[in-house]
Amino acid sequence: MKVLALETATKAGSIAIADEEAFIGEVRLDVSIAHAERVMDSIIWLLKSSHISIDEIDAFAVSIGPGS
């Protein structure tokens, strides 16, 4: 089961992919502008660099805020 996780509650946000066996990859966002301006491009980059298709993601995890 592959999980794509998003954390955007603070300026130091992150996006990560993990499965049952390993941590696959992470992108850290340390921006003074809204994460929304960078999060989609970062997700696409992480998926491509991890050689994973969005179709392979089984679940999404998100923080509950506050934040973007």
C-alpha positions as CSV (number, residue, x, y, z in Angstrom):
1,M,0.0,0.0,0.0
2,K,1.6,3.3,-1.1
3,V,0.6,6.5,0.8
4,L,1.1,10.1,-0.4
5,A,1.3,12.4,2.6
6,L,1.0,16.2,2.7
7,E,1.9,18.6,5.5
8,T,1.3,22.3,4.9
9,A,0.3,23.6,8.4
10,T,3.5,25.6,8.7
11,K,6.0,27.3,6.4
12,A,8.1,24.1,6.5
13,G,5.7,21.9,4.7
14,S,6.5,18.5,3.2
15,I,5.2,15.8,0.8
16,A,6.2,12.2,1.2
17,I,5.6,8.8,-0.3
18,A,5.9,5.6,1.7
19,D,4.7,2.0,1.6
20,E,4.7,-0.9,4.1
21,E,8.3,-1.6,3.6
22,A,10.1,1.7,3.1
23,F,10.1,5.4,3.0
24,I,10.2,6.1,-0.8
25,G,10.8,9.9,-1.0
26,E,10.2,13.3,0.3
27,V,10.1,16.9,-0.8
28,R,10.4,19.7,1.8
29,L,8.7,23.0,1.2
30,D,10.2,25.9,3.1
31,V,8.5,28.9,1.5
32,S,7.3,32.3,2.6
33,I,4.5,32.2,0.0
34,A,1.5,29.9,0.1
35,H,2.2,26.2,-0.3
36,A,-0.6,26.0,-2.8
37,E,1.7,27.7,-5.3
38,R,4.2,24.9,-5.1
39,V,2.5,21.8,-3.8
40,M,1.2,20.4,-7.1
41,D,4.5,20.8,-9.0
42,S,6.3,19.2,-6.0
43,I,3.9,16.2,-6.0
44,I,4.5,15.7,-9.7
45,W,8.3,15.9,-9.3
46,L,8.2,13.5,-6.4
47,L,6.1,10.9,-8.3
48,K,8.3,11.2,-11.4
49,S,11.6,11.0,-9.4
50,S,10.3,8.0,-7.5
51,H,9.1,6.3,-10.7
52,I,5.6,6.0,-9.3
53,S,2.3,6.8,-11.1
54,I,-0.5,8.6,-9.2
55,D,-2.6,5.4,-10.1
56,E,-0.3,3.4,-7.8
57,I,-1.1,5.6,-4.8
58,D,-3.5,3.7,-2.5
59,A,-4.2,6.4,0.1
60,F,-3.6,10.1,0.9
61,A,-2.7,11.4,4.3
62,V,-3.0,15.1,5.2
63,S,-2.6,17.2,8.3
64,I,-5.7,18.9,9.6
65,G,-4.2,22.4,9.8
66,P,-4.1,25.2,10.3
67,G,-2.5,26.2,7.1
68,S,-2.8,26.0,3.3
